[in-house]
Amino acid sequence: MLRTCRGPSRREMIRAGSLAPLGLSLSSLWAGSPPHDTARAKSVILLYMWGGPSQLETWDPKPNAPVEVRGSFKPIATTVPGLQIGEHFPELAKRAKHYAVVRSMTHTDPAHLSPTHHLMTGRKAAKLNSDADGPNRSDAPCIGAMVQKHFPAGALPNAVTLPWAVSHPAAPGGTAPGQNGGWLGTGYDPFLITGNPNSPNFAVAGLNPASDVPMERLHSRADLCRKLDRTGGGNDGASGLRQKALDLLMAPAVAKAFDLNAESPKMRDAYGRHAHGQSCLLARRLIEAGTKFVAVNWPDDGQNFWDTHGNNFPSLKDRLMPPADRGFAALLDDLSTRGLLDETLVVWVGEFGRAPKVNGSAGRDHWPKCYSAVLAGAGIRGGSIFGSSDKTAAAPAENPVSPADLTATMYHALGIDPQGIVTDRLGREIARTEGTPLRALFG
């Protein structure tokens, strides 16, 4: 059922009227499912569109707005009546039954780095509106770190980031905060894969032991690590990382999961022979092998990512939207065909949107007040719209959603309490996120 920006459907209106004597109202329907509803996801894939995609050219076109707002692109119909998206997402338009569009994402921080922390951790950064503060071990733990803490360890890492940790030249060391274990410690950092998965010589560093180190020696080192942990001779971060590294080296299934050459040329072509498409394919291989959380960051293309302050329309048409369209569409098809979409939540979002008015450089500037996100799989009501924006996509018109709400939704899908209490290294009890899950998105 399509949930449009006009409000609940006629059937929902009738149902609301029939439930009124029980104390339930229209607002109850918009609030979503009851808190005890069952999570369905075994894994989450976060497609992070680093740089901030324009909502107007992607998921929330405004064809009736003035030309300086609507721009030069036209909306196209999807396979769901009433749902239109940007014309350069033709493959995703064919697969609208699989996903829900959230058109009311909002916050007040126009920087790149601090909003990344907000989304990746579910908590606002210590310093807001900042592109100059890199990661710190006093930061809140990222989703992947919390997932690794919550679920028992297996042969594969429970959390993986690829094909790089998103970075900004203004930050110390270049790296955005909110992508590691924070105060949980280095032992909970997600496993980071760097490099271009589309490169012919792409390989995950460290998965094969050195030729002069026999497997027997690796097993001995692993035993020593475990003994150190039991006797307290290893610290939480270093011993944990060392043990994870040895586990990766000794498990044949791990190298197999990371091997894109095991895929047929046809499958690799379907995702697109580019860094983003092959990263999406690698994410599917990882969750199929047992990884719980994969962050697929938009690759370092050397061209300002989705940060289109100038030349917005050619950049979107030629460089950004085609690989995003193909990679996401192929991922939806592949997960569906393999029976994995019902148990995998896929989230597509950036750190903010773009300004409603086109600037003098034919670009759009940062705009955190209103932007879009997309969710699919794991029981999400496909073909639906949650929230709405005003006539120029400048502000939410209803149902505003914060980055922390989206983070909480990912936790909720995995069966992790978003408001659950965790204790930091100083003994303080802190809620896992500052957000509330969007239960209304789940069928």
C-alpha positions in Angstrom: 0.0 0.0 0.0 1.4 3.4 -0.9 1.7 5.8 1.9 1.7 9.2 0.2 2.4 12.6 1.5 -1.4 13.2 1.6 -1.7 11.0 4.7 -3.2 7.6 5.4 -5.1 5.7 2.8 -9.0 5.5 2.8 -8.7 2.0 4.2 -6.6 3.3 7.1 -9.0 6.2 7.7 -11.9 3.7 8.0 -9.8 1.5 10.3 -8.9 4.6 12.4 -12.6 5.4 12.8 -13.4 1.9 13.9 -10.6 1.8 16.4 -11.4 5.2 18.0 -13.5 3.8 20.8 -10.5 1.7 21.9 -8.4 4.8 22.4 -6.5 4.6 19.1 -6.5 7.5 16.7 -5.0 8.6 13.4 -1.9 9.7 15.2 -1.5 6.1 16.4 -1.4 4.8 12.9 1.3 7.3 11.9 3.3 6.3 15.0 3.7 2.8 13.5 3.8 -0.7 14.9 3.8 -1.4 18.6 7.1 -1.4 20.4 7.2 -5.2 20.7 7.1 -5.9 17.0 9.6 -8.5 15.8 12.8 -7.6 14.1 13.4 -9.5 10.9 16.9 -8.6 9.7 19.9 -10.8 10.1 22.1 -8.2 8.5 22.2 -4.5 7.4 23.9 -3.0 4.4 24.3 0.8 4.7 25.0 2.5 1.3 26.5 5.8 2.5 26.4 8.5 -0.2 29.3 10.6 1.1 29.0 14.2 0.1 25.3 14.8 0.3 23.0 13.8 -2.7 20.4 16.3 -3.9 17.0 15.2 -2.8 15.4 17.2 -5.7 17.3 15.2 -8.4 17.0 11.8 -6.7 14.1 10.8 -4.5 12.0 14.0 -4.1 11.6 15.8 -7.4 9.4 19.0 -7.4 8.2 19.3 -11.0 5.8 22.2 -10.2 8.4 24.3 -8.4 10.1 27.3 -10.2 12.9 26.3 -12.5 15.6 27.7 -10.2 14.4 25.1 -7.7 13.3 22.1 -9.8 16.4 22.3 -12.0 16.7 20.8 -15.5 15.9 17.1 -14.6 12.4 15.7 -14.9 10.8 13.1 -12.6 9.9 9.6 -14.0 7.2 7.3 -12.9 8.1 4.2 -11.0 6.3 0.8 -11.0 4.3 2.1 -8.0 1.5 4.5 -8.9 2.0 7.9 -7.4 5.7 7.5 -6.6 8.0 9.4 -8.9 11.8 9.7 -8.6 14.6 11.4 -10.6 15.0 10.5 -14.3 18.5 9.2 -13.9 17.4 6.4 -11.6 15.7 4.3 -14.3 16.7 0.9 -12.9 15.6 1.9 -9.4 12.3 3.2 -10.8 11.6 -0.4 -12.0 12.1 -1.8 -8.5 10.0 0.6 -6.4 8.0 -2.3 -4.9 11.1 -3.2 -2.9 11.8 0.1 -1.1 10.3 2.9 1.0 11.4 6.5 0.5 11.7 8.8 3.5 11.3 12.4 2.3 11.6 14.1 5.7 15.1 13.5 6.9 16.3 16.6 8.7 18.9 18.1 11.1 20.6 21.4 11.6 24.3 20.7 11.0 25.6 21.8 7.5 29.1 20.2 7.9 30.2 16.9 6.4 32.0 15.3 9.4 29.8 15.9 12.4 26.6 14.7 10.6 28.5 11.5 9.7 29.1 10.9 13.4 25.4 11.6 14.0 24.3 8.9 11.5 27.0 6.3 12.1 26.6 6.4 15.9 23.0 7.6 16.5 24.4 10.4 18.6 25.4 14.0 17.9 29.1 14.7 17.7 30.7 16.5 20.6 31.5 19.4 18.2 28.7 20.3 15.8 29.0 22.0 12.5 32.6 20.9 12.2 34.7 19.6 9.3 37.9 19.9 11.4 37.4 17.3 14.1 38.5 13.8 13.2 37.9 10.6 15.1 38.6 10.4 18.8 38.4 7.4 21.2 36.0 9.4 23.3 33.5 9.4 20.4 30.4 7.2 20.6 30.9 3.8 19.0 29.6 3.3 15.5 26.9 0.9 14.5 29.4 -1.7 13.4 31.2 -1.6 16.7 27.9 -2.0 18.6 26.9 -4.9 16.4 30.3 -6.6 17.1 29.7 -6.1 20.8 26.1 -7.4 20.7 26.6 -10.5 18.5 29.0 -13.4 19.2 32.1 -13.4 17.0 32.4 -15.9 14.1 35.0 -16.6 11.5 34.0 -13.5 9.6 34.0 -10.0 11.1 30.5 -9.0 12.2 31.1 -5.5 10.9 32.9 -4.4 7.7 33.6 -1.0 6.2 34.5 -0.6 2.5 36.0 0.5 0.2 37.5 3.2 2.5 36.8 5.1 5.7 35.2 8.4 4.4 37.5 11.3 4.8 37.7 15.1 4.4 40.9 17.1 3.8 40.1 19.5 6.7 40.0 16.8 9.4 43.1 15.7 11.3 44.3 12.6 9.5 41.5 13.2 7.0 39.1 10.7 8.5 35.5 11.5 9.5 34.5 10.6 13.1 31.9 8.0 14.0 33.4 5.1 12.0 35.2 3.1 14.7 34.7 1.6 18.2 35.0 4.9 19.9 35.1 4.4 23.7 34.4 0.7 23.3 38.0 0.3 22.3 39.9 -0.6 19.1 38.9 -4.3 19.5 35.5 -3.3 18.3 36.5 -1.4 15.2 34.8 -2.6 12.1 37.1 -4.5 9.7 38.2 -1.9 7.1 38.7 -2.9 3.4 40.5 -0.3 1.3 41.1 -0.2 -2.4 39.0 -0.4 -5.6 37.1 -3.7 -5.8 36.8 -3.1 -9.5 40.5 -3.2 -10.0 41.8 -6.4 -11.6 44.4 -6.9 -8.9 42.1 -6.0 -6.0 42.8 -8.1 -2.9 42.0 -7.7 0.8 45.3 -7.1 2.6 46.2 -9.5 5.4 44.0 -12.4 4.5 46.8 -14.7 3.4 49.6 -15.6 5.8 53.2 -14.8 4.8 54.8 -17.7 2.9 57.5 -18.1 5.7 54.9 -18.5 8.5 53.5 -22.1 8.6 49.9 -22.7 9.7 51.2 -24.5 12.9 52.8 -21.3 14.0 49.6 -19.3 13.5 47.7 -21.8 15.6 50.3 -21.4 18.3 50.0 -17.6 18.2 46.2 -17.9 18.5 46.5 -20.1 21.5 48.9 -17.6 23.1 46.4 -14.8 22.5 43.6 -16.7 24.2 45.8 -17.5 27.2 46.7 -13.9 27.5 43.1 -12.9 27.5 42.2 -15.5 30.1 45.0 -14.4 32.4 44.5 -10.7 31.8 47.9 -10.3 30.1 46.5 -8.6 27.1 44.7 -5.2 27.0 41.2 -5.0 25.6 42.1 -3.3 22.3 45.4 -4.9 21.2 44.7 -8.5 22.2 41.2 -8.3 20.6 42.6 -7.0 17.3 45.4 -9.5 17.3 43.0 -12.4 17.9 40.7 -11.1 15.1 43.6 -10.9 12.7 44.7 -14.5 13.4 41.1 -15.8 13.1 40.8 -14.1 9.7 44.1 -15.7 8.5 43.2 -19.2 9.7 39.6 -19.4 8.3 39.4 -20.5 4.6 35.8 -19.3 4.4 37.0 -15.8 5.1 39.2 -15.5 2.0 36.4 -17.1 -0.1 33.9 -14.5 1.1 36.2 -11.6 0.0 37.0 -13.2 -3.4 35.0 -11.3 -6.1 36.6 -13.5 -8.7 34.3 -16.3 -7.6 31.4 -14.3 -9.1 30.5 -14.9 -12.8 31.3 -12.1 -15.2 27.6 -11.7 -15.8 26.9 -11.0 -12.2 29.8 -8.6 -11.9 28.5 -6.8 -15.0 25.0 -6.5 -13.5 26.4 -4.5 -10.6 28.5 -2.3 -12.9 32.2 -2.5 -13.5 32.9 0.4 -11.2 34.1 0.8 -7.6 30.6 1.4 -6.2 28.9 -1.5 -8.0 31.6 -4.0 -7.0 31.5 -2.7 -3.4 27.8 -3.5 -3.4 28.5 -7.0 -4.7 31.2 -7.6 -2.1 28.7 -6.5 0.6 26.2 -9.1 -0.6 29.0 -11.8 -0.5 29.8 -10.8 3.0 26.3 -10.8 4.5 25.6 -14.1 2.7 28.7 -15.5 4.5 27.5 -14.3 7.9 28.6 -10.6 8.4 26.0 -8.6 10.2 26.7 -5.1 9.2 28.4 -3.7 6.1 29.0 0.0 5.4 29.5 0.7 1.7 30.9 4.2 1.5 30.7 6.1 -1.8 34.2 5.6 -3.2 37.0 8.2 -3.3 36.6 9.3 -6.9 38.8 12.4 -6.6 35.8 14.5 -7.9 34.1 15.8 -4.7 31.8 12.8 -4.3 28.2 13.9 -4.1 29.2 17.4 -2.9 27.9 19.2 -6.0 28.5 22.9 -5.1 29.1 23.4 -8.8 28.2 21.6 -12.0 25.4 19.8 -10.2 23.4 18.5 -13.2 26.2 17.1 -15.4 27.8 15.5 -12.4 24.6 13.8 -11.3 23.7 12.7 -14.9 27.1 11.4 -16.0 29.2 10.6 -12.9 27.0 9.9 -9.8 23.5 8.7 -10.5 24.2 6.0 -13.1 26.6 3.9 -10.9 24.4 4.5 -7.8 21.3 3.4 -9.8 22.9 0.3 -11.2 24.6 -0.8 -8.0 21.6 -0.4 -5.7 19.2 -2.0 -8.3 21.5 -5.0 -8.8 21.8 -5.4 -5.1 18.0 -5.5 -4.7 17.7 -8.1 -7.5 20.5 -10.2 -6.2 19.3 -10.3 -2.6 15.7 -11.0 -3.8 16.8 -13.9 -6.1 18.8 -15.5 -3.3 16.1 -15.2 -0.7 18.1 -12.7 1.3 16.1 -9.5 0.9 13.6 -10.5 3.6 16.4 -10.8 6.1 18.6 -7.9 5.0 17.9 -4.3 5.6 19.4 -2.0 3.0 19.7 1.7 3.7 20.6 4.4 1.2 21.4 7.9 2.6 23.9 10.7 2.7 24.9 13.1 5.4 22.5 15.8 4.2 20.7 17.1 1.1 21.3 20.1 -1.2 19.9 23.6 -1.2 16.5 24.1 -3.0 17.8 27.0 -5.0 20.5 26.4 -7.6 23.5 28.7 -7.0 25.5 30.8 -9.4 27.9 27.9 -10.2 25.0 25.8 -11.4 25.3 23.8 -8.2 23.5 23.2 -4.9 25.0 24.0 -1.5 24.7 22.0 1.7 21.2 21.6 3.0 20.6 19.5 6.2 17.1 20.9 6.8 15.5 18.4 4.4 16.7 15.4 2.4 15.8 11.8 1.6 16.7 8.3 2.6 15.6 4.9 1.2 15.1 1.6 3.0 14.5 -1.8 1.6 14.2 -5.4 2.8 13.7 -6.9 6.2 10.0 -6.4 6.2 10.1 -2.8 5.0 6.8 -1.8 3.3 7.9 -1.6 -0.3 6.5 1.0 -2.7 5.7 3.4 0.2 6.6 7.0 1.1 7.2 8.1 4.7 7.0 11.8 5.6 6.9 14.6 3.0 8.7 17.8 2.3 7.3 21.2 1.5 6.8 22.5 -2.1 10.5 23.2 -2.6 12.0 20.3 -0.5 13.4 22.9 1.9 11.8 21.5 5.1 9.8 18.5 6.2 6.0 19.0 5.9 5.3 16.1 8.2 7.0 13.3 10.1 10.5 14.7 10.5 13.2 12.1 10.8 16.6 12.6 12.3 19.9 10.8 11.5 19.6 9.1 14.9 16.1 7.9 14.1 17.6 6.2 11.0 20.4 4.6 13.1 17.8 3.5 15.7 15.8 1.8 12.8 18.9 -0.2 11.8 19.4 -1.4 15.3 15.7 -2.2 15.7 15.7 -4.3 12.5 18.6 -6.3 13.9 16.8 -6.9 17.2 19.1 -4.5 19.2 17.3 -2.1 21.5 18.1 1.4 20.2 17.6 2.8 23.7 19.4 0.0 25.4 22.0 1.1 28.0 25.7 0.5 27.5 28.5 1.4 29.9 31.4 3.4 28.6 35.0 3.2 29.9 34.3 5.7 32.6 31.5 3.7 33.9 28.8 6.0 32.6 25.5 4.5 31.5 24.6 5.8 28.1 21.7 5.0 25.8 22.8 3.3 22.6 21.2 6.1 20.4 19.4 9.3 20.7 16.8 8.2 18.1 13.5 6.4 17.8 13.1 3.6 15.2 10.7 4.2 12.3 8.4 1.2 13.1 5.8 2.5 10.7 8.1 1.5 7.8 7.8 -2.2 8.6 4.9 -4.3 7.4 
